[in-house]
Amino acid sequence: MGVNALFGGGCSHFPGRERPGYGYPSPMRLKEPVTQGLYFRRKARGSKDSIAQGFSPENEATNKPGRLRPVQTFPFCYFCLQNKNCMNNFWKDLPKPAFTLAPMEDVTDTTFRQLLMEISDPEFFHVVFTEFTSTDGMCHPVGRPNVISRLRVSDSERELLRKTGIKLVAQIWGANPEKYYQSVKFICEEFDFDGIDINMGCPVKKIVKQGACSALIGQNQLVTEIIQATKEASCIPVSVKTRTGIKQHITEDWIGHLLEQDLAAITLHCRTQKDQSEAPADWNEITKAVNVRDSSEKDIPLYGNGDVISVEDALVKCDQTGADGVMVGRGIFHNPWFFNHPQIEISTQQKLDLLWRHVDLFTETWGSEKHFAILKRFFKIYTNSFYGAGHLRAQLMETNSAGEVRAVIDAFS
Ligand SMILES: Cc1cc2nc3c(=O)[nH]c(=O)nc-3n(C[C@H](O)[C@H](O)[C@H](O)COP(=O)(O)O)c2cc1C
């Protein structure tokens, strides 16, 4: 039996992806834990390690989810006496302010992340997120292959992550703690991410109706269970991205509750669910959240999100609010070279080269798996502020293949 088996493993003192015996009664586990924690254990038919086996597609049909029940386990690394979530918590090692790229559906796939890494200065670019990925979908035998394509990391992106030191976080969403447990266990076993982020901010109606994402704001009991289930299953740090409230800001109460969960980091999009993305982001709410954090005993990095338009803007916002960094969303559409400081003059040729690089990478990575039409939303970001940009863009919008894009670019140059 290794140290991981004895002490739960996975912290920086005993890094390890596997935590044998974890969640099961063991003579090595303290009867009275230092802090009482809610941990999840699942009993399934005829299976010793029901959690690992229960997730496989073959078992899905016969091995119906067992009932989750809280069990007490030893929640601390014996040596550092920190919460298990201390394990390799890269969030605490990031420079201040740190710059993260927001998770964006149909935008931040492996190709776009790679593209940005190729043109950014790693001094101003620290964390990227996947598109949000459904825990319900991951636990569904038919839907799973499609859903997990959102978690794909190409070899070339992996190589860049290694070279630049940029961290990659998988974002997940759902409303069922057990599905979080199963999904995260699977992610930790099958993928190689630096962190898991729980989406508690998406305001889209069909998702909110399922009780997930921003619908979780203020659902303190369920949120506690979801975070605990995720942390229980996770071999990597767990963070949350959220908003300031549903109809009104409830920043202090909500962030207060999240701080109690000992997350590795929190990103706060300073709009309510009702604001969607239209209302101006209110950075006073970030100041409030930082004050709550500072007056608690928690040393949890807090990142502000909403309408960050440049590195200069980010530096001012962090200075004014005390945030540990910013998350950049649509700012990247206005300037793909966002993560550089000072900004460099970008020529028309560089824009066209980047456009082609994106189309080329996308088609090479996805083939026919993803619709070519997804690329069209990007054309605008590369074709602006030069003579003839509007006409070129209109022509590009008519294309249906990488070859056609190439022909349009060649005719323009
Ligand atoms: C096209 C698009 C897709 C998005 N998809 C996600 C997502 O998958 N997960 C998430 O947490 N937020 C998502 N968001 C929200 C962004 O992460 C970010 O919180 C929001 O755009 C506000 O930041 P901004 O004002 O800098 O754009 C998305 C936003 C856009 C514009």
PDBQT file of the ligand as one rigid body, heavy atoms in Angstrom, charges set to zero:
ROOT
HETATM    1  C1  LIG A 501     -20.075  32.802 -27.415  1.00  0.00    +0.000 C 
HETATM    2  C2  LIG A 501     -19.999  32.692 -25.916  1.00  0.00    +0.000 A 
HETATM    3  C3  LIG A 501     -20.003  31.449 -25.316  1.00  0.00    +0.000 A 
HETATM    4  C4  LIG A 501     -19.909  31.334 -23.919  1.00  0.00    +0.000 A 
HETATM    5  N1  LIG A 501     -19.839  30.084 -23.362  1.00  0.00    +0.000 NA
HETATM    6  C5  LIG A 501     -19.597  29.977 -22.012  1.00  0.00    +0.000 A 
HETATM    7  C6  LIG A 501     -19.333  28.716 -21.414  1.00  0.00    +0.000 A 
HETATM    8  O1  LIG A 501     -19.310  27.671 -22.078  1.00  0.00    +0.000 OA
HETATM    9  N2  LIG A 501     -19.088  28.683 -20.059  1.00  0.00    +0.000 N 
HETATM   10  C7  LIG A 501     -19.101  29.832 -19.295  1.00  0.00    +0.000 A 
HETATM   11  O2  LIG A 501     -18.863  29.753 -18.081  1.00  0.00    +0.000 OA
HETATM   12  N3  LIG A 501     -19.342  31.017 -19.842  1.00  0.00    +0.000 NA
HETATM   13  C8  LIG A 501     -19.568  31.128 -21.170  1.00  0.00    +0.000 A 
HETATM   14  N4  LIG A 501     -19.736  32.357 -21.725  1.00  0.00    +0.000 N 
HETATM   15  C9  LIG A 501     -19.625  33.565 -20.873  1.00  0.00    +0.000 C 
HETATM   16  C10 LIG A 501     -18.176  34.050 -20.859  1.00  0.00    +0.000 C 
HETATM   17  O3  LIG A 501     -17.321  33.076 -20.295  1.00  0.00    +0.000 OA
HETATM   18  C11 LIG A 501     -18.034  35.357 -20.042  1.00  0.00    +0.000 C 
HETATM   19  O4  LIG A 501     -18.408  35.102 -18.721  1.00  0.00    +0.000 OA
HETATM   20  C12 LIG A 501     -18.920  36.458 -20.602  1.00  0.00    +0.000 C 
HETATM   21  O5  LIG A 501     -18.748  36.590 -22.006  1.00  0.00    +0.000 OA
HETATM   22  C13 LIG A 501     -18.607  37.795 -19.913  1.00  0.00    +0.000 C 
HETATM   23  O6  LIG A 501     -17.296  38.196 -20.158  1.00  0.00    +0.000 OA
HETATM   24  P1  LIG A 501     -17.003  39.380 -21.234  1.00  0.00    +0.000 P 
HETATM   25  O7  LIG A 501     -17.851  40.558 -20.832  1.00  0.00    +0.000 OA
HETATM   26  O8  LIG A 501     -15.520  39.615 -21.099  1.00  0.00    +0.000 OA
HETATM   27  O9  LIG A 501     -17.404  38.836 -22.569  1.00  0.00    +0.000 OA
HETATM   28  C14 LIG A 501     -19.855  32.500 -23.112  1.00  0.00    +0.000 A 
HETATM   29  C15 LIG A 501     -19.875  33.755 -23.725  1.00  0.00    +0.000 A 
HETATM   30  C16 LIG A 501     -19.930  33.865 -25.102  1.00  0.00    +0.000 A 
HETATM   31  C17 LIG A 501     -19.919  35.244 -25.723  1.00  0.00    +0.000 C 
ENDROOT
TORSDOF 0
